[in-house]
Amino acid sequence: MPLPPKEPKNWIVAGGGARNLTMLRMLRECLEPATVRAADTLGWASDAIEAQAFGFLAARGLKGLPLSYPATTGCRFP
């Protein structure tokens, strides 16, 4: 029997939402005691991460490869 998932201790927000101070505040309040940070505060290029993620998903989609998996997203099939 698989173990239940653990609650994340850290959340990293990327893309345009990482510049939305109200959204970050609300996430911090909702996800306490976890830490919520914008990717830029870690030296990561927030906008590039979002663009790379969409590029990766687009390339997989064009090749007919799955974009999600039951074990990671809870969908019924890949």
PQR file with spaces between the fields and no chain letter, atoms N, CA, C, O and H, PARSE charges and radii, in Angstrom:
ATOM       1  N    MET     1       0.839   -1.168    0.000 -0.4000 1.5000
ATOM       2  CA   MET     1       0.000    0.000    0.000 -0.0000 2.0000
ATOM       3  C    MET     1       0.896    1.248    0.000  0.5500 1.7000
ATOM       4  O    MET     1       1.793    1.366    0.835 -0.5500 1.4000
ATOM       5  N    PRO     2       0.653    2.185   -0.942 -0.5600 1.5000
ATOM       6  CA   PRO     2       1.505    3.379   -0.999  0.2800 2.0000
ATOM       7  C    PRO     2       1.281    4.293    0.193  0.5500 1.7000
ATOM       8  O    PRO     2       0.193    4.345    0.766 -0.5500 1.4000
ATOM       9  N    LEU     3       2.332    5.008    0.551 -0.4000 1.5000
ATOM      10  CA   LEU     3       2.239    5.980    1.637 -0.0000 2.0000
ATOM      11  C    LEU     3       1.477    7.206    1.161  0.5500 1.7000
ATOM      12  O    LEU     3       1.530    7.543   -0.022 -0.5500 1.4000
ATOM      13  H    LEU     3       3.217    4.966    0.086  0.4000 1.0000
ATOM      14  N    PRO     4       0.771    7.874    2.058 -0.5600 1.5000
ATOM      15  CA   PRO     4       0.085    9.106    1.659  0.2800 2.0000
ATOM      16  C    PRO     4       1.119   10.183    1.305  0.5500 1.7000
ATOM      17  O    PRO     4       2.224   10.182    1.848 -0.5500 1.4000
ATOM      18  N    PRO     5       0.764   11.093    0.404 -0.5600 1.5000
ATOM      19  CA   PRO     5       1.729   12.145    0.047  0.2800 2.0000
ATOM      20  C    PRO     5       2.019   13.051    1.232  0.5500 1.7000
ATOM      21  O    PRO     5       1.151   13.290    2.071 -0.5500 1.4000
ATOM      22  N    LYS     6       3.245   13.553    1.294 -0.4000 1.5000
ATOM      23  CA   LYS     6       3.639   14.491    2.342 -0.0000 2.0000
ATOM      24  C    LYS     6       3.295   15.911    1.903  0.5500 1.7000
ATOM      25  O    LYS     6       3.353   16.235    0.716 -0.5500 1.4000
ATOM      26  H    LYS     6       3.950   13.359    0.612  0.4000 1.0000
ATOM      27  N    GLU     7       2.946   16.736    2.849 -0.4000 1.5000
ATOM      28  CA   GLU     7       2.689   18.139    2.557 -0.0000 2.0000
ATOM      29  C    GLU     7       4.014   18.815    2.202  0.5500 1.7000
ATOM      30  O    GLU     7       5.006   18.626    2.905 -0.5500 1.4000
ATOM      31  H    GLU     7       2.899   16.473    3.813  0.4000 1.0000
ATOM      32  N    PRO     8       4.044   19.599    1.125 -0.5600 1.5000
ATOM      33  CA   PRO     8       5.285   20.320    0.781  0.2800 2.0000
ATOM      34  C    PRO     8       5.656   21.314    1.873  0.5500 1.7000
ATOM      35  O    PRO     8       4.788   21.932    2.489 -0.5500 1.4000
ATOM      36  N    LYS     9       6.959   21.459    2.106 -0.4000 1.5000
ATOM      37  CA   LYS     9       7.454   22.434    3.076 -0.0000 2.0000
ATOM      38  C    LYS     9       7.766   23.763    2.403  0.5500 1.7000
ATOM      39  O    LYS     9       7.819   24.804    3.058 -0.5500 1.4000
ATOM      40  H    LYS     9       7.664   20.957    1.606  0.4000 1.0000
ATOM      41  N    ASN    10       7.971   23.719    1.085 -0.4000 1.5000
ATOM      42  CA   ASN    10       8.327   24.915    0.322 -0.0000 2.0000
ATOM      43  C    ASN    10       7.538   24.950   -0.974  0.5500 1.7000
ATOM      44  O    ASN    10       7.334   23.919   -1.614 -0.5500 1.4000
ATOM      45  H    ASN    10       7.927   22.874    0.552  0.4000 1.0000
ATOM      46  N    TRP    11       7.095   26.136   -1.358 -0.4000 1.5000
ATOM      47  CA   TRP    11       6.420   26.370   -2.625 -0.0000 2.0000
ATOM      48  C    TRP    11       7.190   27.463   -3.352  0.5500 1.7000
ATOM      49  O    TRP    11       7.568   28.466   -2.747 -0.5500 1.4000
ATOM      50  H    TRP    11       7.260   26.974   -0.838  0.4000 1.0000
ATOM      51  N    ILE    12       7.422   27.275   -4.640 -0.4000 1.5000
ATOM      52  CA   ILE    12       8.109   28.268   -5.455 -0.0000 2.0000
ATOM      53  C    ILE    12       7.152   28.689   -6.560  0.5500 1.7000
ATOM      54  O    ILE    12       6.673   27.858   -7.332 -0.5500 1.4000
ATOM      55  H    ILE    12       7.114   26.460   -5.132  0.4000 1.0000
ATOM      56  N    VAL    13       6.878   29.983   -6.625 -0.4000 1.5000
ATOM      57  CA   VAL    13       5.928   30.527   -7.595 -0.0000 2.0000
ATOM      58  C    VAL    13       6.712   31.155   -8.744  0.5500 1.7000
ATOM      59  O    VAL    13       7.633   31.941   -8.522 -0.5500 1.4000
ATOM      60  H    VAL    13       7.267   30.658   -5.998  0.4000 1.0000
ATOM      61  N    ALA    14       6.336   30.799   -9.974 -0.4000 1.5000
ATOM      62  CA   ALA    14       7.004   31.334  -11.161 -0.0000 2.0000
ATOM      63  C    ALA    14       5.979   31.964  -12.088  0.5500 1.7000
ATOM      64  O    ALA    14       4.773   31.830  -11.878 -0.5500 1.4000
ATOM      65  H    ALA    14       5.588   30.161  -10.154  0.4000 1.0000
ATOM      66  N    GLY    15       6.462   32.646  -13.108 -0.4000 1.5000
ATOM      67  CA   GLY    15       5.587   33.279  -14.085 -0.0000 2.0000
ATOM      68  C    GLY    15       5.059   34.600  -13.567  0.5500 1.7000
ATOM      69  O    GLY    15       5.552   35.140  -12.576 -0.5500 1.4000
ATOM      70  H    GLY    15       7.441   32.754  -13.278  0.4000 1.0000
ATOM      71  N    GLY    16       4.042   35.117  -14.254 -0.4000 1.5000
ATOM      72  CA   GLY    16       3.476   36.412  -13.901 -0.0000 2.0000
ATOM      73  C    GLY    16       2.939   36.472  -12.486  0.5500 1.7000
ATOM      74  O    GLY    16       3.001   37.521  -11.845 -0.5500 1.4000
ATOM      75  H    GLY    16       3.641   34.679  -15.059  0.4000 1.0000
ATOM      76  N    GLY    17       2.414   35.365  -11.992 -0.4000 1.5000
ATOM      77  CA   GLY    17       1.872   35.346  -10.633 -0.0000 2.0000
ATOM      78  C    GLY    17       2.916   35.624   -9.571  0.5500 1.7000
ATOM      79  O    GLY    17       2.578   36.064   -8.472 -0.5500 1.4000
ATOM      80  H    GLY    17       2.364   34.513  -12.513  0.4000 1.0000
ATOM      81  N    ALA    18       4.175   35.374   -9.881 -0.4000 1.5000
ATOM      82  CA   ALA    18       5.245   35.608   -8.915 -0.0000 2.0000
ATOM      83  C    ALA    18       5.432   37.099   -8.627  0.5500 1.7000
ATOM      84  O    ALA    18       6.066   37.460   -7.636 -0.5500 1.4000
ATOM      85  H    ALA    18       4.449   35.016  -10.773  0.4000 1.0000
ATOM      86  N    ARG    19       4.886   37.970   -9.484 -0.4000 1.5000
ATOM      87  CA   ARG    19       4.966   39.421   -9.266 -0.0000 2.0000
ATOM      88  C    ARG    19       3.691   39.972   -8.617  0.5500 1.7000
ATOM      89  O    ARG    19       3.595   41.165   -8.329 -0.5500 1.4000
ATOM      90  H    ARG    19       4.371   37.677  -10.290  0.4000 1.0000
ATOM      91  N    ASN    20       2.719   39.090   -8.393 -0.4000 1.5000
ATOM      92  CA   ASN    20       1.447   39.515   -7.806 -0.0000 2.0000
ATOM      93  C    ASN    20       1.548   39.396   -6.286  0.5500 1.7000
ATOM      94  O    ASN    20       1.383   38.314   -5.722 -0.5500 1.4000
ATOM      95  H    ASN    20       2.797   38.121   -8.627  0.4000 1.0000
ATOM      96  N    LEU    21       1.822   40.523   -5.637 -0.4000 1.5000
ATOM      97  CA   LEU    21       2.063   40.510   -4.193 -0.0000 2.0000
ATOM      98  C    LEU    21       0.839   40.065   -3.400  0.5500 1.7000
ATOM      99  O    LEU    21       0.975   39.422   -2.359 -0.5500 1.4000
ATOM     100  H    LEU    21       1.957   41.401   -6.095  0.4000 1.0000
ATOM     101  N    THR    22      -0.355   40.401   -3.885 -0.4000 1.5000
ATOM     102  CA   THR    22      -1.569   39.971   -3.196 -0.0000 2.0000
ATOM     103  C    THR    22      -1.704   38.458   -3.269  0.5500 1.7000
ATOM     104  O    THR    22      -2.025   37.816   -2.269 -0.5500 1.4000
ATOM     105  H    THR    22      -0.465   40.923   -4.731  0.4000 1.0000
ATOM     106  N    MET    23      -1.465   37.887   -4.433 -0.4000 1.5000
ATOM     107  CA   MET    23      -1.562   36.433   -4.579 -0.0000 2.0000
ATOM     108  C    MET    23      -0.517   35.725   -3.698  0.5500 1.7000
ATOM     109  O    MET    23      -0.821   34.723   -3.050 -0.5500 1.4000
ATOM     110  H    MET    23      -1.204   38.408   -5.246  0.4000 1.0000
ATOM     111  N    LEU    24       0.696   36.248   -3.683 -0.4000 1.5000
ATOM     112  CA   LEU    24       1.734   35.637   -2.847 -0.0000 2.0000
ATOM     113  C    LEU    24       1.343   35.692   -1.373  0.5500 1.7000
ATOM     114  O    LEU    24       1.539   34.720   -0.644 -0.5500 1.4000
ATOM     115  H    LEU    24       0.942   37.062   -4.210  0.4000 1.0000
ATOM     116  N    ARG    25       0.795   36.818   -0.931 -0.4000 1.5000
ATOM     117  CA   ARG    25       0.357   36.935    0.473 -0.0000 2.0000
ATOM     118  C    ARG    25      -0.722   35.910    0.785  0.5500 1.7000
ATOM     119  O    ARG    25      -0.681   35.241    1.818 -0.5500 1.4000
ATOM     120  H    ARG    25       0.636   37.608   -1.523  0.4000 1.0000
ATOM     121  N    MET    26      -1.695   35.794   -0.125 -0.4000 1.5000
ATOM     122  CA   MET    26      -2.782   34.845    0.096 -0.0000 2.0000
ATOM     123  C    MET    26      -2.279   33.405    0.103  0.5500 1.7000
ATOM     124  O    MET    26      -2.741   32.589    0.901 -0.5500 1.4000
ATOM     125  H    MET    26      -1.729   36.338   -0.964  0.4000 1.0000
ATOM     126  N    LEU    27      -1.339   33.091   -0.775 -0.4000 1.5000
ATOM     127  CA   LEU    27      -0.751   31.743   -0.779 -0.0000 2.0000
ATOM     128  C    LEU    27      -0.020   31.474    0.529  0.5500 1.7000
ATOM     129  O    LEU    27      -0.142   30.390    1.099 -0.5500 1.4000
ATOM     130  H    LEU    27      -0.963   33.754   -1.423  0.4000 1.0000
ATOM     131  N    ARG    28       0.734   32.452    1.003 -0.4000 1.5000
ATOM     132  CA   ARG    28       1.450   32.276    2.277 -0.0000 2.0000
ATOM     133  C    ARG    28       0.481   31.994    3.424  0.5500 1.7000
ATOM     134  O    ARG    28       0.720   31.123    4.260 -0.5500 1.4000
ATOM     135  H    ARG    28       0.833   33.333    0.540  0.4000 1.0000
ATOM     136  N    GLU    29      -0.615   32.749    3.445 -0.4000 1.5000
ATOM     137  CA   GLU    29      -1.611   32.544    4.501 -0.0000 2.0000
ATOM     138  C    GLU    29      -2.262   31.167    4.392  0.5500 1.7000
ATOM     139  O    GLU    29      -2.470   30.489    5.398 -0.5500 1.4000
ATOM     140  H    GLU    29      -0.810   33.457    2.766  0.4000 1.0000
ATOM     141  N    CYS    30      -2.575   30.769    3.189 -0.4000 1.5000
ATOM     142  CA   CYS    30      -3.288   29.507    2.956 -0.0000 2.0000
ATOM     143  C    CYS    30      -2.400   28.279    3.167  0.5500 1.7000
ATOM     144  O    CYS    30      -2.876   27.225    3.590 -0.5500 1.4000
ATOM     145  H    CYS    30      -2.406   31.320    2.372  0.4000 1.0000
ATOM     146  N    LEU    31      -1.110   28.423    2.869 -0.4000 1.5000
ATOM     147  CA   LEU    31      -0.210   27.266    2.879 -0.0000 2.0000
ATOM     148  C    LEU    31       0.669   27.188    4.126  0.5500 1.7000
ATOM     149  O    LEU    31       1.549   26.330    4.197 -0.5500 1.4000
ATOM     150  H    LEU    31      -0.723   29.279    2.525  0.4000 1.0000
ATOM     151  N    GLU    32       0.453   28.065    5.110 -0.4000 1.5000
ATOM     152  CA   GLU    32       1.265   27.998    6.332 -0.0000 2.0000
ATOM     153  C    GLU    32       1.177   26.601    6.920  0.5500 1.7000
ATOM     154  O    GLU    32       0.109   25.993    6.866 -0.5500 1.4000
ATOM     155  H    GLU    32      -0.262   28.762    5.053  0.4000 1.0000
ATOM     156  N    PRO    33       2.220   26.085    7.462 -0.5600 1.5000
ATOM     157  CA   PRO    33       3.493   26.709    7.794  0.2800 2.0000
ATOM     158  C    PRO    33       4.538   26.615    6.679  0.5500 1.7000
ATOM     159  O    PRO    33       5.706   26.933    6.904 -0.5500 1.4000
ATOM     160  N    ALA    34       4.141   26.188    5.494 -0.4000 1.5000
ATOM     161  CA   ALA    34       5.088   26.083    4.381 -0.0000 2.0000
ATOM     162  C    ALA    34       5.587   27.470    3.972  0.5500 1.7000
ATOM     163  O    ALA    34       4.919   28.479    4.201 -0.5500 1.4000
ATOM     164  H    ALA    34       3.193   25.930    5.311  0.4000 1.0000
ATOM     165  N    THR    35       6.754   27.497    3.372 -0.4000 1.5000
ATOM     166  CA   THR    35       7.346   28.728    2.854 -0.0000 2.0000
ATOM     167  C    THR    35       6.900   28.914    1.409  0.5500 1.7000
ATOM     168  O    THR    35       6.925   27.964    0.627 -0.5500 1.4000
ATOM     169  H    THR    35       7.297   26.678    3.187  0.4000 1.0000
ATOM     170  N    VAL    36       6.492   30.127    1.047 -0.4000 1.5000
ATOM     171  CA   VAL    36       6.113   30.467   -0.320 -0.0000 2.0000
ATOM     172  C    VAL    36       7.050   31.570   -0.792  0.5500 1.7000
ATOM     173  O    VAL    36       7.139   32.625   -0.164 -0.5500 1.4000
ATOM     174  H    VAL    36       6.472   30.899    1.682  0.4000 1.0000
ATOM     175  N    ARG    37       7.752   31.326   -1.901 -0.4000 1.5000
ATOM     176  CA   ARG    37       8.710   32.304   -2.434 -0.0000 2.0000
ATOM     177  C    ARG    37       8.524   32.463   -3.933  0.5500 1.7000
ATOM     178  O    ARG    37       8.114   31.533   -4.628 -0.5500 1.4000
ATOM     179  H    ARG    37       7.679   30.468   -2.411  0.4000 1.0000
ATOM     180  N    ALA    38       8.829   33.650   -4.415 -0.4000 1.5000
ATOM     181  CA   ALA    38       8.890   33.866   -5.855 -0.0000 2.0000
ATOM     182  C    ALA    38      10.209   33.282   -6.357  0.5500 1.7000
ATOM     183  O    ALA    38      11.232   33.381   -5.680 -0.5500 1.4000
ATOM     184  H    ALA    38       9.162   34.406   -3.851  0.4000 1.0000
ATOM     185  N    ALA    39      10.184   32.681   -7.530 -0.4000 1.5000
ATOM     186  CA   ALA    39      11.384   32.050   -8.086 -0.0000 2.0000
ATOM     187  C    ALA    39      12.544   33.028   -8.190  0.5500 1.7000
ATOM     188  O    ALA    39      13.696   32.649   -7.979 -0.5500 1.4000
ATOM     189  H    ALA    39       9.353   32.600   -8.080  0.4000 1.0000
ATOM     190  N    ASP    40      12.246   34.293   -8.517 -0.4000 1.5000
ATOM     191  CA   ASP    40      13.308   35.297   -8.658 -0.0000 2.0000
ATOM     192  C    ASP    40      14.107   35.488   -7.372  0.5500 1.7000
ATOM     193  O    ASP    40      15.292   35.816   -7.429 -0.5500 1.4000
ATOM     194  H    ASP    40      11.310   34.600   -8.688  0.4000 1.0000
ATOM     195  N    THR    41      13.480   35.287   -6.213 -0.4000 1.5000
ATOM     196  CA   THR    41      14.195   35.470   -4.937 -0.0000 2.0000
ATOM     197  C    THR    41      15.250   34.396   -4.727  0.5500 1.7000
ATOM     198  O    THR    41      16.128   34.533   -3.875 -0.5500 1.4000
ATOM     199  H    THR    41      12.517   35.020   -6.166  0.4000 1.0000
ATOM     200  N    LEU    42      15.159   33.322   -5.513 -0.4000 1.5000
ATOM     201  CA   LEU    42      16.147   32.242   -5.426 -0.0000 2.0000
ATOM     202  C    LEU    42      17.196   32.351   -6.530  0.5500 1.7000
ATOM     203  O    LEU    42      18.063   31.488   -6.668 -0.5500 1.4000
ATOM     204  H    LEU    42      14.446   33.210   -6.206  0.4000 1.0000
ATOM     205  N    GLY    43      17.101   33.427   -7.314 -0.4000 1.5000
ATOM     206  CA   GLY    43      18.039   33.606   -8.415 -0.0000 2.0000
ATOM     207  C    GLY    43      17.616   32.889   -9.691  0.5500 1.7000
ATOM     208  O    GLY    43      18.400   32.780  -10.635 -0.5500 1.4000
ATOM     209  H    GLY    43      16.397   34.128   -7.202  0.4000 1.0000
ATOM     210  N    TRP    44      16.386   32.404   -9.722 -0.4000 1.5000
ATOM     211  CA   TRP    44      15.858   31.715  -10.906 -0.0000 2.0000
ATOM     212  C    TRP    44      15.114   32.718  -11.774  0.5500 1.7000
ATOM     213  O    TRP    44      14.515   33.657  -11.251 -0.5500 1.4000
ATOM     214  H    TRP    44      15.749   32.492   -8.955  0.4000 1.0000
ATOM     215  N    ALA    45      15.141   32.537  -13.083 -0.4000 1.5000
ATOM     216  CA   ALA    45      14.435   33.418  -14.016 -0.0000 2.0000
ATOM     217  C    ALA    45      12.973   32.979  -14.088  0.5500 1.7000
ATOM     218  O    ALA    45      12.627   32.058  -14.828 -0.5500 1.4000
ATOM     219  H    ALA    45      15.628   31.774  -13.508  0.4000 1.0000
ATOM     220  N    SER    46      12.127   33.642  -13.318 -0.4000 1.5000
ATOM     221  CA   SER    46      10.734   33.246  -13.172 -0.0000 2.0000
ATOM     222  C    SER    46       9.999   33.127  -14.501  0.5500 1.7000
ATOM     223  O    SER    46       9.320   32.130  -14.747 -0.5500 1.4000
ATOM     224  H    SER    46      12.408   34.390  -12.717  0.4000 1.0000
ATOM     225  N    ASP    47      10.128   34.132  -15.357 -0.4000 1.5000
ATOM     226  CA   ASP    47       9.430   34.094  -16.648 -0.0000 2.0000
ATOM     227  C    ASP    47       9.972   32.991  -17.542  0.5500 1.7000
ATOM     228  O    ASP    47       9.209   32.376  -18.287 -0.5500 1.4000
ATOM     229  H    ASP    47      10.680   34.942  -15.157  0.4000 1.0000
ATOM     230  N    ALA    48      11.256   32.730  -17.484 -0.4000 1.5000
ATOM     231  CA   ALA    48      11.852   31.676  -18.306 -0.0000 2.0000
ATOM     232  C    ALA    48      11.347   30.298  -17.877  0.5500 1.7000
ATOM     233  O    ALA    48      11.125   29.431  -18.723 -0.5500 1.4000
ATOM     234  H    ALA    48      11.876   33.229  -16.879  0.4000 1.0000
ATOM     235  N    ILE    49      11.166   30.092  -16.580 -0.4000 1.5000
ATOM     236  CA   ILE    49      10.676   28.795  -16.088 -0.0000 2.0000
ATOM     237  C    ILE    49       9.290   28.514  -16.656  0.5500 1.7000
ATOM     238  O    ILE    49       9.020   27.406  -17.118 -0.5500 1.4000
ATOM     239  H    ILE    49      11.347   30.796  -15.894  0.4000 1.0000
ATOM     240  N    GLU    50       8.418   29.506  -16.623 -0.4000 1.5000
ATOM     241  CA   GLU    50       7.068   29.318  -17.150 -0.0000 2.0000
ATOM     242  C    GLU    50       7.108   29.045  -18.650  0.5500 1.7000
ATOM     243  O    GLU    50       6.419   28.145  -19.132 -0.5500 1.4000
ATOM     244  H    GLU    50       8.637   30.407  -16.248  0.4000 1.0000
ATOM     245  N    ALA    51       7.902   29.806  -19.389 -0.4000 1.5000
ATOM     246  CA   ALA    51       8.011   29.609  -20.835 -0.0000 2.0000
ATOM     247  C    ALA    51       8.581   28.233  -21.165  0.5500 1.7000
ATOM     248  O    ALA    51       8.108   27.573  -22.090 -0.5500 1.4000
ATOM     249  H    ALA    51       8.461   30.537  -18.997  0.4000 1.0000
ATOM     250  N    GLN    52       9.582   27.802  -20.426 -0.4000 1.5000
ATOM     251  CA   GLN    52      10.173   26.484  -20.658 -0.0000 2.0000
ATOM     252  C    GLN    52       9.167   25.376  -20.375  0.5500 1.7000
ATOM     253  O    GLN    52       9.119   24.384  -21.102 -0.5500 1.4000
ATOM     254  H    GLN    52       9.967   28.339  -19.675  0.4000 1.0000
ATOM     255  N    ALA    53       8.377   25.533  -19.343 -0.4000 1.5000
ATOM     256  CA   ALA    53       7.377   24.515  -19.014 -0.0000 2.0000
ATOM     257  C    ALA    53       6.354   24.384  -20.140  0.5500 1.7000
ATOM     258  O    ALA    53       6.011   23.270  -20.535 -0.5500 1.4000
ATOM     259  H    ALA    53       8.416   26.339  -18.752  0.4000 1.0000
ATOM     260  N    PHE    54       5.865   25.505  -20.658 -0.4000 1.5000
ATOM     261  CA   PHE    54       4.897   25.438  -21.749 -0.0000 2.0000
ATOM     262  C    PHE    54       5.536   24.889  -23.016  0.5500 1.7000
ATOM     263  O    PHE    54       4.886   24.156  -23.761 -0.5500 1.4000
ATOM     264  H    PHE    54       6.143   26.410  -20.337  0.4000 1.0000
ATOM     265  N    GLY    55       6.796   25.226  -23.278 -0.4000 1.5000
ATOM     266  CA   GLY    55       7.501   24.671  -24.433 -0.0000 2.0000
ATOM     267  C    GLY    55       7.654   23.158  -24.313  0.5500 1.7000
ATOM     268  O    GLY    55       7.457   22.427  -25.284 -0.5500 1.4000
ATOM     269  H    GLY    55       7.324   25.821  -22.673  0.4000 1.0000
ATOM     270  N    PHE    56       8.001   22.701  -23.132 -0.4000 1.5000
ATOM     271  CA   PHE    56       8.154   21.264  -22.881 -0.0000 2.0000
ATOM     272  C    PHE    56       6.826   20.539  -23.114  0.5500 1.7000
ATOM     273  O    PHE    56       6.788   19.503  -23.779 -0.5500 1.4000
ATOM     274  H    PHE    56       8.161   23.295  -22.343  0.4000 1.0000
ATOM     275  N    LEU    57       5.737   21.089  -22.565 -0.4000 1.5000
ATOM     276  CA   LEU    57       4.421   20.466  -22.753 -0.0000 2.0000
ATOM     277  C    LEU    57       4.000   20.501  -24.221  0.5500 1.7000
ATOM     278  O    LEU    57       3.415   19.536  -24.713 -0.5500 1.4000
ATOM     279  H    LEU    57       5.768   21.930  -22.025  0.4000 1.0000
ATOM     280  N    ALA    58       4.284   21.588  -24.921 -0.4000 1.5000
ATOM     281  CA   ALA    58       3.934   21.682  -26.344 -0.0000 2.0000
ATOM     282  C    ALA    58       4.683   20.630  -27.153  0.5500 1.7000
ATOM     283  O    ALA    58       4.091   19.971  -28.006 -0.5500 1.4000
ATOM     284  H    ALA    58       4.759   22.372  -24.521  0.4000 1.0000
ATOM     285  N    ALA    59       5.972   20.467  -26.896 -0.4000 1.5000
ATOM     286  CA   ALA    59       6.761   19.470  -27.633 -0.0000 2.0000
ATOM     287  C    ALA    59       6.227   18.060  -27.370  0.5500 1.7000
ATOM     288  O    ALA    59       6.117   17.259  -28.299 -0.5500 1.4000
ATOM     289  H    ALA    59       6.453   21.003  -26.203  0.4000 1.0000
ATOM     290  N    ARG    60       5.900   17.753  -26.131 -0.4000 1.5000
ATOM     291  CA   ARG    60       5.332   16.436  -25.818 -0.0000 2.0000
ATOM     292  C    ARG    60       3.996   16.241  -26.519  0.5500 1.7000
ATOM     293  O    ARG    60       3.721   15.168  -27.057 -0.5500 1.4000
ATOM     294  H    ARG    60       5.990   18.404  -25.376  0.4000 1.0000
ATOM     295  N    GLY    61       3.159   17.288  -26.512 -0.4000 1.5000
ATOM     296  CA   GLY    61       1.855   17.198  -27.163 -0.0000 2.0000
ATOM     297  C    GLY    61       1.984   16.958  -28.664  0.5500 1.7000
ATOM     298  O    GLY    61       1.246   16.152  -29.231 -0.5500 1.4000
ATOM     299  H    GLY    61       3.382   18.159  -26.075  0.4000 1.0000
ATOM     300  N    LEU    62       2.913   17.651  -29.303 -0.4000 1.5000
ATOM     301  CA   LEU    62       3.118   17.468  -30.748 -0.0000 2.0000
ATOM     302  C    LEU    62       3.578   16.051  -31.089  0.5500 1.7000
ATOM     303  O    LEU    62       3.288   15.541  -32.171 -0.5500 1.4000
ATOM     304  H    LEU    62       3.513   18.305  -28.842  0.4000 1.0000
ATOM     305  N    LYS    63       4.289   15.424  -30.165 -0.4000 1.5000
ATOM     306  CA   LYS    63       4.766   14.054  -30.386 -0.0000 2.0000
ATOM     307  C    LYS    63       3.754   13.008  -29.923  0.5500 1.7000
ATOM     308  O    LYS    63       4.007   11.808  -30.031 -0.5500 1.4000
ATOM     309  H    LYS    63       4.525   15.838  -29.286  0.4000 1.0000
ATOM     310  N    GLY    64       2.609   13.460  -29.410 -0.4000 1.5000
ATOM     311  CA   GLY    64       1.588   12.532  -28.938 -0.0000 2.0000
ATOM     312  C    GLY    64       1.934   11.860  -27.625  0.5500 1.7000
ATOM     313  O    GLY    64       1.387   10.805  -27.308 -0.5500 1.4000
ATOM     314  H    GLY    64       2.404   14.435  -29.322  0.4000 1.0000
ATOM     315  N    LEU    65       2.840   12.458  -26.852 -0.4000 1.5000
ATOM     316  CA   LEU    65       3.258   11.888  -25.571 -0.0000 2.0000
ATOM     317  C    LEU    65       2.347   12.406  -24.452  0.5500 1.7000
ATOM     318  O    LEU    65       1.776   13.489  -24.576 -0.5500 1.4000
ATOM     319  H    LEU    65       3.285   13.316  -27.110  0.4000 1.0000
ATOM     320  N    PRO    66       2.207   11.648  -23.370 -0.5600 1.5000
ATOM     321  CA   PRO    66       1.354   12.088  -22.255  0.2800 2.0000
ATOM     322  C    PRO    66       1.854   13.394  -21.637  0.5500 1.7000
ATOM     323  O    PRO    66       3.055   13.662  -21.588 -0.5500 1.4000
ATOM     324  N    LEU    67       0.907   14.189  -21.172 -0.4000 1.5000
ATOM     325  CA   LEU    67       1.225   15.446  -20.493 -0.0000 2.0000
ATOM     326  C    LEU    67       1.026   15.332  -18.986  0.5500 1.7000
ATOM     327  O    LEU    67       1.484   16.193  -18.234 -0.5500 1.4000
ATOM     328  H    LEU    67      -0.068   13.971  -21.212  0.4000 1.0000
ATOM     329  N    SER    68       0.352   14.288  -18.543 -0.4000 1.5000
ATOM     330  CA   SER    68       0.133   14.076  -17.112 -0.0000 2.0000
ATOM     331  C    SER    68       0.068   12.571  -16.853  0.5500 1.7000
ATOM     332  O    SER    68      -0.120   11.773  -17.771 -0.5500 1.4000
ATOM     333  H    SER    68      -0.020   13.589  -19.153  0.4000 1.0000
ATOM     334  N    TYR    69       0.224   12.212  -15.600 -0.4000 1.5000
ATOM     335  CA   TYR    69       0.255   10.805  -15.210 -0.0000 2.0000
ATOM     336  C    TYR    69      -0.606   10.592  -13.967  0.5500 1.7000
ATOM     337  O    TYR    69      -0.663   11.465  -13.100 -0.5500 1.4000
ATOM     338  H    TYR    69       0.377   12.860  -14.854  0.4000 1.0000
ATOM     339  N    PRO    70      -1.270    9.454  -13.870 -0.5600 1.5000
ATOM     340  CA   PRO    70      -2.115    9.187  -12.697  0.2800 2.0000
ATOM     341  C    PRO    70      -1.373    9.324  -11.361  0.5500 1.7000
ATOM     342  O    PRO    70      -1.935    9.830  -10.390 -0.5500 1.4000
ATOM     343  N    ALA    71      -0.125    8.878  -11.310 -0.4000 1.5000
ATOM     344  CA   ALA    71       0.602    8.907  -10.045 -0.0000 2.0000
ATOM     345  C    ALA    71       0.969   10.327   -9.597  0.5500 1.7000
ATOM     346  O    ALA    71       1.206   10.557   -8.411 -0.5500 1.4000
ATOM     347  H    ALA    71       0.331    8.466  -12.099  0.4000 1.0000
ATOM     348  N    THR    72       1.018   11.277  -10.534 -0.4000 1.5000
ATOM     349  CA   THR    72       1.418   12.638  -10.155 -0.0000 2.0000
ATOM     350  C    THR    72       0.255   13.616  -10.138  0.5500 1.7000
ATOM     351  O    THR    72       0.278   14.577   -9.368 -0.5500 1.4000
ATOM     352  H    THR    72       0.826   11.090  -11.497  0.4000 1.0000
ATOM     353  N    THR    73      -0.760   13.399  -10.964 -0.4000 1.5000
ATOM     354  CA   THR    73      -1.845   14.379  -11.044 -0.0000 2.0000
ATOM     355  C    THR    73      -3.191   13.819  -10.602  0.5500 1.7000
ATOM     356  O    THR    73      -4.128   14.585  -10.377 -0.5500 1.4000
ATOM     357  H    THR    73      -0.779   12.619  -11.590  0.4000 1.0000
ATOM     358  N    GLY    74      -3.304   12.501  -10.474 -0.4000 1.5000
ATOM     359  CA   GLY    74      -4.560   11.892  -10.090 -0.0000 2.0000
ATOM     360  C    GLY    74      -5.505   11.656  -11.248  0.5500 1.7000
ATOM     361  O    GLY    74      -6.641   11.227  -11.044 -0.5500 1.4000
ATOM     362  H    GLY    74      -2.543   11.879  -10.656  0.4000 1.0000
ATOM     363  N    CYS    75      -5.041   11.937  -12.491 -0.4000 1.5000
ATOM     364  CA   CYS    75      -5.899   11.658  -13.648 -0.0000 2.0000
ATOM     365  C    CYS    75      -6.088   10.146  -13.804  0.5500 1.7000
ATOM     366  O    CYS    75      -5.316    9.360  -13.255 -0.5500 1.4000
ATOM     367  H    CYS    75      -4.118   12.286  -12.657  0.4000 1.0000
ATOM     368  N    ARG    76      -7.089    9.757  -14.534 -0.4000 1.5000
ATOM     369  CA   ARG    76      -7.394    8.318  -14.666 -0.0000 2.0000
ATOM     370  C    ARG    76      -6.423    7.588  -15.573  0.5500 1.7000
ATOM     371  O    ARG    76      -6.153    6.408  -15.354 -0.5500 1.4000
ATOM     372  H    ARG    76      -7.716   10.396  -14.980  0.4000 1.0000
ATOM     373  N    PHE    77      -5.890    8.259  -16.587 -0.4000 1.5000
ATOM     374  CA   PHE    77      -4.937    7.635  -17.515 -0.0000 2.0000
ATOM     375  C    PHE    77      -4.006    8.720  -18.051  0.5500 1.7000
ATOM     376  O    PHE    77      -4.362    9.898  -18.050 -0.5500 1.4000
ATOM     377  H    PHE    77      -6.110    9.218  -16.765  0.4000 1.0000
ATOM     378  N    PRO    78      -2.804    8.326  -18.512 -0.5600 1.5000
ATOM     379  CA   PRO    78      -1.870    9.325  -19.034  0.2800 2.0000
ATOM     380  C    PRO    78      -2.444   10.066  -20.248  0.5500 1.7000
ATOM     381  O    PRO    78      -1.782   10.940  -20.807 -0.5500 1.4000
